[in-house]
Amino acid sequence: MDELLQILNTLKPGVDFTKETDLVKRGILDSLTIITLVNELKDEFDIEITLLDIVPKNFFSAQTIYDMVKRLQDE
């Protein structure tokens, strides 16, 4: 989780990702930031993220992003 929080804080400094939820709806993560985040996650965690994974429920909070990463690592 620490690596994920570091990536998120680099992309969006000043946001407390440990407490924030509904990141997409609140505009914290927009489409450009999500694409950048997806590429960072692929590189950092050596996972494959498909278009089917890029849905709001997977980017609701840092925890849901982390859960997606763990699920993809297990596949």
C-alpha positions in Angstrom: 0.0 0.0 0.0 2.9 2.4 0.7 4.1 2.2 -2.9 0.6 3.0 -4.1 0.2 5.9 -1.8 3.6 7.3 -2.9 2.5 7.1 -6.6 -0.9 8.8 -5.8 0.8 11.5 -3.8 3.2 12.2 -6.7 0.3 12.5 -9.1 -1.9 14.5 -6.8 0.1 16.2 -4.0 -1.8 17.5 -1.1 -4.6 14.9 -1.1 -5.0 12.6 1.9 -5.6 9.3 0.0 -5.9 7.4 3.2 -9.1 9.2 4.0 -10.5 10.3 0.6 -13.2 8.2 -1.2 -15.1 8.6 -4.4 -12.0 9.8 -6.1 -13.4 9.9 -9.6 -16.8 11.5 -8.8 -15.0 14.2 -6.6 -12.7 15.0 -9.5 -9.5 14.0 -7.6 -8.8 11.4 -10.3 -9.7 12.6 -13.8 -9.3 10.5 -17.0 -5.8 11.8 -17.7 -4.6 11.1 -14.1 -6.2 7.6 -14.3 -4.3 6.8 -17.5 -1.1 8.0 -15.9 -1.8 6.1 -12.7 -2.5 2.9 -14.7 0.9 3.1 -16.4 2.6 3.7 -13.1 0.8 0.8 -11.6 1.8 -1.5 -14.5 5.4 -0.5 -14.1 5.6 -0.6 -10.3 3.7 -3.8 -9.7 4.4 -5.6 -13.0 0.7 -6.2 -13.6 -1.5 -6.0 -16.7 -4.5 -3.7 -16.4 -7.0 -4.0 -19.2 -9.8 -1.7 -20.2 -12.2 -4.0 -18.3 -10.3 -3.0 -15.1 -10.5 0.7 -15.7 -13.9 1.4 -14.2 -14.9 3.8 -11.4 -15.4 1.1 -8.8 -11.7 0.1 -9.0 -10.7 3.8 -8.5 -13.1 4.7 -5.7 -10.4 5.0 -3.1 -6.8 4.1 -2.5 -8.0 0.9 -0.9 -10.0 -0.2 -4.0 -7.0 0.6 -6.2 -4.8 -1.5 -3.9 -7.4 -4.3 -3.9 -7.3 -4.3 -7.8 -3.5 -4.4 -7.8 -3.5 -7.3 -5.4 -6.1 -9.2 -7.4 -4.2 -8.6 -10.7 -1.0 -9.8 -9.0 -2.7 -13.0 -8.0 -3.9 -13.8 -11.6 
